[in-house]
Amino acid sequence: MAKTEKKKTELIRTCPMCGNPDLKWVGGGENAAYDLIGETSLSGELFCERCGKKVLPIEFDSEKAYIKFMAEKKGKAKKTTKRR
């Protein structure tokens, strides 16, 4: 009998503000030792280059869930930019 392998689901982490999945770990520089054991490594904060902010990412377990989130985000953005 052949073993069936379960497909590993890779979490998609995105910025809660803009949905950018390209987030960077905040560390290094003069606070490298602190970052290694302190604020960013334990808090889970990442840096969004699009927003320029440290954020706690939203995690999605599937691409389908991420796409749904982005569609809802775009819908809300259109509603707030409509003129009366």
VMD Tcl script that draws the C-alpha trace (Angstrom):
set ca {
  {0.00 0.00 0.00}
  {1.22 3.44 -0.86}
  {1.25 6.03 1.85}
  {-0.72 9.16 1.15}
  {1.03 12.27 2.30}
  {-0.98 15.11 3.68}
  {-0.20 18.38 2.03}
  {1.39 20.73 4.52}
  {-0.49 23.96 4.85}
  {1.81 26.91 5.01}
  {0.51 29.89 6.93}
  {0.18 33.12 5.02}
  {1.04 36.09 7.25}
  {-0.16 39.48 6.11}
  {-0.33 43.05 7.32}
  {-3.75 43.75 8.89}
  {-3.68 47.29 7.48}
  {-2.98 46.71 3.79}
  {-2.82 42.93 3.32}
  {0.83 42.93 2.25}
  {2.28 39.42 2.71}
  {5.88 40.68 2.46}
  {6.61 41.30 6.14}
  {10.07 41.55 7.66}
  {11.38 40.65 11.09}
  {12.26 43.76 13.08}
  {15.70 43.26 14.54}
  {19.34 44.08 14.38}
  {21.05 47.40 14.79}
  {21.87 48.78 18.22}
  {19.00 46.82 19.82}
  {20.00 43.44 18.38}
  {20.43 41.72 21.76}
  {17.14 43.13 23.02}
  {15.32 42.13 19.83}
  {16.69 38.59 20.09}
  {15.09 38.03 23.50}
  {12.74 40.98 23.84}
  {10.15 43.03 22.07}
  {9.95 41.80 18.50}
  {10.86 38.15 18.90}
  {8.38 37.51 21.71}
  {5.61 39.88 20.65}
  {5.45 38.54 17.10}
  {5.56 42.02 15.59}
  {6.76 42.29 12.01}
  {7.49 45.32 9.81}
  {5.34 46.08 6.76}
  {7.37 47.95 4.17}
  {4.22 49.08 2.34}
  {2.66 50.72 5.44}
  {5.92 51.49 7.21}
  {4.53 50.20 10.52}
  {5.25 47.42 12.99}
  {2.21 45.17 13.00}
  {0.94 41.91 14.44}
  {0.25 39.90 11.29}
  {-2.98 38.16 10.43}
  {-2.44 34.48 9.66}
  {-4.39 32.58 7.02}
  {-4.23 28.81 6.65}
  {-5.14 28.87 2.96}
  {-4.72 31.07 -0.08}
  {-8.51 31.04 -0.51}
  {-8.98 32.68 2.92}
  {-6.33 35.30 2.08}
  {-8.00 36.12 -1.25}
  {-11.37 36.50 0.50}
  {-9.79 38.88 3.05}
  {-8.25 41.00 0.27}
  {-11.57 41.15 -1.64}
  {-13.35 42.36 1.50}
  {-10.58 44.89 2.14}
  {-10.90 46.26 -1.40}
  {-14.69 46.48 -1.02}
  {-14.35 48.52 2.18}
  {-11.78 50.80 0.54}
  {-14.15 51.55 -2.34}
  {-16.98 52.41 0.07}
  {-14.82 54.91 1.99}
  {-13.57 56.66 -1.15}
  {-16.98 57.23 -2.78}
  {-18.04 60.85 -3.00}
  {-21.54 62.04 -2.30}
}
mol new
graphics top color blue
foreach p $ca { graphics top sphere $p radius 0.5 }
foreach p [lrange $ca 0 end-1] q [lrange $ca 1 end] { graphics top cylinder $p $q radius 0.2 }
display resetview
